Amino acid sequence: MSALQKKSTAFRRTVRLLPLLISGAFAGVSAFAASTTTENWVPGRLLVQAKSGLPDPEFKKILKAHGATPIGKIDGLNVFVVQLATKGSEKSVAALMSKNPHLKFAELDKYRPISGSVNDPSAGGQWHLSKIGAPAAWDISTGNGITIAIIDTGVDGSHPDLQPHIVAGWNFYNNNSDYSDVHGHGTAVAGTAAAAGNNGIGVASVAYNAKIMPLRVADSTGFATDSAIASALTWAANNGARVANISFDGVTGSSTILNAAKYMKGKDGLTVVAAGNSGTSQSISPTDLVVTVSATDSADNLASFSSYGSYVDIAAPGTYILTTNRGGGYGQWQGTSFSSPVVAGAVATVMASNPALPNTQVENVLLSTATDLGSAGKDVFFGWGRVNVAAAAQAAVVAVASDTTPPTVSITSPGDGGIVKGIVNVSVSASDNVGVDRVDLMVNGVPVGSDNMAPHGFSWDSSTIADGPVTITAYAYDAAGNYSSSSIAATVSNVVDTIAPTATITNPGNGSTVKNTVGIQGVGSDNIAVMNAKLYIDGKLVASSSGSSVSYNWNSRKASSGTHTVRLDVSDAAGNVGSTTVQVSK
């Protein structure tokens, strides 16, 4: 059994609470106290994201109602780290918070286990490189100019096959710049993705001229929290990484990490993650925010340890991968932890093959050129197939960066013409031929917020503007900058309204004589807005409208001779009703 597999079976052992680098409103908190637990999440801690636009006081009220206190915010994301007053209630409180219409999600802060030609003397033993076509891809690109973030247990930056490629990194476990590998896993992952090639020593890698950004998130036993992984991912996006590799188990199921991956994607980067080493089917939902990788063996079979499910996008070699060891040596590793950096290196190779391609096209090239295995098309074991970096690099060279199709967008709630008050939930549906980058919301031309994760939703404080008619507009953007918009009308009614509308019948006049067909017209006015108008003849409703005016063509020839009463009722949003009548004779 490999070291990685032993880690997976030891998932529920006692682990230390991992510190978290946080910033923003709670920047004074830089680390959390040590604790122990036999559970697989940080005791008493949740990760919570409010909908864009929700005022801070309202968010804190929601937290307070659940006995939760904000202690940090993940840099670059609107995700708060909160501490509960009572440990042991994490699951029930998260479930209750998730039902709040003003929160996007609340989840446990879970622990994750570490799930040309070259002249390198060990390259001949690296079966996976020829399997994926790396030597042919090297004639096109070796990853030049691309930085791969290795979010892991640290990296041995003194290793001769890694040292030439190391760029500045960070330690998110101890909140310092010492990214030394405390386990060994991170050094092996880094070497799989971007060990130096054609240098006469050791091993080669898929993208052997790419840079390595070492980001330590785990303790010495190989466990990291979702909050630490997400913090590292946004840091990588802000510091020049185009590719990030996360070789931890189950990260595709974390909303917090997916938010960070979306942030990376917004910076024209891609995040590659391991499918996991359970050897069983997983119920994790598919997403286009990360590239999830299962593992194959030398015969292109699914590796016995590899997790699988509809969330898998692509497969890559993951058994007996010869790579760099902490301390300067080399060794064979296996697990989806090593399939993932194979794909991360392939992504870097494709990016360097055609720097003009946006990340969405890079991802499409990678998946569309994969060698199809198993059932035709995408399947739960191999995704779109086993990565073929040679075919991907060749396709990237001739690809043309182009996307002129704007997204489609519509506001699904509140309804057009509705009455709103207080904190208003605004739901937006958006789709695109490539992918929606973000949705912005405006009310009367004033920005409310921006949301880059589907389902897109906002919590707008309608009390910030005067009562009356408003226009709510949603703008959807894709990565190429194409956009479209959709608007609805609404009426804000926050002030208690006791003033009834004024009703006026403009035709016929009071006391007039009518004959034949008579055009009856009525209109209402109000201090805020008239919501509906109704016409009655002799007490019988004959016409109504959802606006301030109403009209009706009355065939008076069918009416009896004598006096008739025409009445107009107009109502406002508060239910106040104004009426007027006229008397006509026939």
C-alpha positions, 0 to 999 in steps of 0.5 A: 500500500502506498503512502497516499493510500495509507493516508486515505485509510487514516482519515478519521485519526486525530488531527490538529486544527489547522491555522488559516490566513485571513484578511479583510474585516477581521484581519487581526485574526491570523491563526487559530488555537490548536485543538484535537478532534476525531471528526473530519471537520474543524469543531465549532467552525462553519464557512458561510457566504452571504448573497451579494448586496446583503448589508453587513448588519443584516448578515451579523444578525443572521449569524447571531441568531444561530450563536455564530461569530465571524472570526475571519474572511477568506481573502478574495472571496465573500466567504466568512469563517464563523465560530459557533458558541456550541461545538457539536452542533455544526451539522444542524446549524449549517443545515438551518443556515442553508435554508436562509434565503439571504445566504448562498451556503453554509458548510462545515470547514472539513479536513481533506487528506492528501488523496523534443526529447530529454536526456534525464537518466530516469525518464525511461522509467516514467511510463506515464510520459509516453502514454500521454504523448508528452515527448511529442508535445515537447516539440510544441511546448514545455510549459514556458511562461506558465506558473503552476501553484502546488497547493499541498504539504509544501515543496522541497525547494532545494531539490535539484530537479525543482529548484530552478523553477521555484517562485515565491510561495506562502505557508498557509499553515503557519502564516509565513513564507516557509513553504518547506515540505513537512510530509513529502507529498507536495514535493512529489506532486510538484515533480510530477507537474513541473520537474526540470527536464533536459537537464541531465539529472533525475526525472522529467515532467509533463511541463518541464519548463513551467514554474512552481509556486509552492503553497503549504496548507497541510500539517505533517500528517497530510491534512488540510482544511477547506478554508486553508485550501481556498485561501491558498487558491485565491492567493495563487490567482492574485500572484500570477499562477495560471494553473493550480493543482489540489491533490486532496480528497473530495475538494470538488464537493466544497462550495468554498473551494469552488468559489475560490476556483471560480475566482481563479477562473476569473483571472484566466486560470484553471484549477485541477483537482484529484477525484479521490482514492476511495475506489468507489462511486462518489455522489459529488455534482459535476462542475465546470469550475475545476477539472477533476481527474481520476487515475488510470494504470499503464493499461489504460484501466481505471486504477483500483483505488480511484474514486469515480462519478459524474464529477470526473472530467478527465483521467490520467496515469496515477500508478507508480509515477516516478517523481521527486522525493523530499530530500533530493531523491526520487521515488514511485508514488501512486494515487489520484494525487499524481493523476491530477498534477499530470493534467495540471502539467498538460494544462500548462503545456497547452497554455504555453502552446497558444498564449492567446487562448483563454482558459475556457478554450484551453479546457475545451481543447484538453477535454476534446482531445482526450483519448476516449476510454470506456463508454463512448463520450463522457462517462463516470470512470474516465470523464472525457477520456485519458489526457493526451497532451500531444493532441491537446498541444497540437490542437491549441496551436491552430485554435483561434481565440474567439467568442462573440456570443453574449450570455442570456440572462433573465430575472426570475424573482421578483416578478415584473411589476411586483411590490417589494420591501425590506431585504429583497431576494433577487434571483437571476438565471444566466447561461452562455455558450462557453460560460458565465463569468459573473452577473451584476445587479443594478437598481435605477442604474446604481450597482447592488452587487456582483455574483460569480457563482450560479445559482446567481442571487442577490439580497438588495436592501430596498430601504436605501431608496425612496418608495416608488417605481424602480427598474431592476437590471441584471447584466451577465458577462462571459470571460470574453467580455460579451454581455447582455442585460434584462430588466424588470419594473417593481415598486418599493413600498417600505413606508407605511402608506395611509394615503388613498389614491385619487380616482378620476373619471375623464369620460363621460362627464357627470350628468351627461346623457349617453347613447350608443357606444360610450368610451369610459375612461378612468385614471388614478394617481397616488403619492407612491403608485397606483397598482390597479384600477377597476370600473363598475357600471351600476355596481357591476365590474366591467373592466380592470387593469394592473396599472393606473388607468382603465378604459371600457367601451359601454354599449348603452343601447342595451341599458335601460332608460334612466340614470346609471352610476359609473364608479372607478376604484383605484388601489395602491400597494398598501391596500388603500382605495380611492373611488369616484362616481359619475351619474349619466342618463340615457 
